[in-house]
Amino acid sequence: MILSALFFYLFAGVTVASAFMVIAARNPVHSVLFLILAFVNSAGLFILLGAEYLGLLLIVVYVGAVAVLFLFVVMMLDVDFVELRQGFLQYLPVGALVGIILLVELLLGLGAWVIAPEIVQHGSQPMPPLDQANNIQAIGHVLYTKYVFFFQVAGLILLVAMIGAIVLTLRHKENVRRQNVADQVARTRETAIEVRKVESGKGI
């Protein structure tokens, strides 16, 4: 239990600190990196609770979504990466230290059942009558039966947010020729070819 408590306070402390830095950092790129760190440590907390599926889902889905968020930030704010690269070597030792700490946390979280198997055994159990089901079956049963309406509403909200982000970041430049597939398919010989008679020794 002492080892479990140490892991919990480690992951929880880093999660709270990185979440604060998400809103405190002035650089949007730094905010995105702190958000990824918060997601990874939250995944470690889920694994300690015995919800391995939720922990891995948090890393695979949400960290991937943060990459898309990073793309929209770059598109909307027009971040100057040349300026950001200045002083890269100055912060390289600190970045390497943070990367090593993050790697150690991942190894401790994912290998908790090897180091201390009793940590995962204290995880919360599914409610009856799913007491014999595994973690994924219990989540799927509850999500698609009791909370199916809220699940659909959340999906609709995310869809609207995605469309809104695309509309906000979509900018059409003037005087730029773009492909029009409908016009290309509908063109005829008369509209595509123009024959002109040119006298000998004269240009068009």
N, C-alpha and C positions, 0 to 999 in steps of 0.2 A: 504493500500500500504506500510506503514511503516513496518508492520509485515512481509509482503511478502519480502521486501528488506532485513530484518534482517535474515530471513531463507535462502535467496539466498546467502548472504555473509557468513553465517555460513557454509553451505554445500560447497560452492565454495572454501572457505579458507581451510577447512579440506581436500578437494579433491586435491588441489594444493600441500599442505604440505605433504600429504601421497604419492602423485605421486613422489615428490622429494625424499622422504625417500626410495622409491622402488629402485632407482638407487644409493642412497647414503649409504644404509645399507650394511655392509660387510657380515653379516650372511644371507645366502639365505632364511632361514626360516623366518627371520624378514621381508625380502623383500616380501615374499608371503603374510604375514599378512598385511603389509601396502598396498599391491595391493588389498586385499579384502576390506580394509577400503576405498580405493579410489573408488571401484565399488559401495559400499553401499551409499556413499555420492553422487556419480553421479546419482544413482537411485533416491535419494531425489531431485536432481535438475530436473530430468525428471518429477517427480510427481508434482513439483511446476509449471512446464510448461503445465500441463494438459495431459501429455503423460503417463498415469498410466500404460498402457500395456508395454511400453518400460522400465519403471522403474522396474516393477516386473520381466520382462524378464531379465533385467541386473542382478538382484539378483539370480534368479533361474538358469539361464544358465551360466553366466560368473563366478559367485562364485563357481558353480559346476565345471566349467572348471579349475578354479584356484586350486581346490582340486586335479585334475588330474595333473596339472602342478607341484604341491607340490610333488606328487608321483614320477614324472620323475626326479625332482631335487634330491630327496632322492636316487633314483636308480643310477643316473649318478655321483653324487658327494660323495656318501657314507657318509652321515652326521652322526656324532657320537652323538646320542641322550643322551648317558650317560653324556657326557661333557656338553650338553645343559641344562640338568636338574640341574646342579650344580648352586646354588644361586637362585633356584626357589622362595623360600620364601622371598628373598631379593627384588625381583621385583613384588611380588604378590600385594602389595598395588597399584602400578602404573598400573598393568594390570587390576585390579578391577576398578580403576578410568576410564581407557579407555573404558572398557566394559560398565560401567554405562553411559558414554557420548554417546557411540554408540547406546545403547538402547533408550536413550532419543531422539536422532536424528531420529531413526526409528519411534518412536511413533509420533514425530512431523511431519515427512514426510507423513506417512500413514494416520494420523488423521488430516491432514490439512483442509479437508472439514468440519470437525466437529468444530475445533477451529476457523477457519476463512474461510467460504465457498467462499468468494470473491477472494481468492488466485487462486483457480483452474479455476474460470470463466475467468481469464485474459489469459488463455493459448491460443496458436496459433490454428486457425481453419483450417480445411482441405481446399485445393484449390477446386474451382468449377470444375466439377459438383458434387463433393463429399461434398458439404457444409452441407448436411443433414445426412451424414454418421457419425458413431461413430469412435472412434480412431482406433480400430482394423481393421474395414472395410477399412478405408482410407489408412492405412499402407499396408494392403494386396493388395489393388488395385494398388497402386503405385509400390510396390516391385515386383509384378509378372506381370506387364505390361511394365512400362517404364524402369525399372531397372532389368529386368529378366536376361539379359546377364551378368551384373555385379554380380548379385546374384549367378549365376551358376559358374562364375569364382572364386568368393570368396569361394564357397563350395569346388571347386577343389583344391584350394590352401591349405585350411584347411585339406583336405584329404591327400595331399602330405606331409604336415607338420606332421600329425599324424603318417603316415607310416615311415617317416624319424626318428621321435622320438623313435618309437618302434625298428627300426633297430639299432639306436645308443645305446640304452639301453639293447639290447639283447646280452647276453654273454653266450657262451657255455663253460662249464668247461670240461676239459679233464678227461678221466678215470672215467666218470660217466655214469652208465647204464640208458638208456632211453627206454621208451616203443615205440615199432614199431608195429603199428596196422596192417599194410600190411603183415608183416612177421608172425604175430600171426594168421591172418585169412588164410594165404596160407599154413600153415604147415600141414603136413600129419602125419599118424601114424608112418611111418618109421623115420621121422625126430624128432618126439616128444618123442618116447619111444626107449630105448636101453636096451636090455635084455642081461645079462651076467651070465654065469654059474660060480659059485663059489664053489670050493671044500669045503667039510665039515671041519670045524675047521680052515679055512683060511679066511682072509678078502680080500677086494678088493685092 
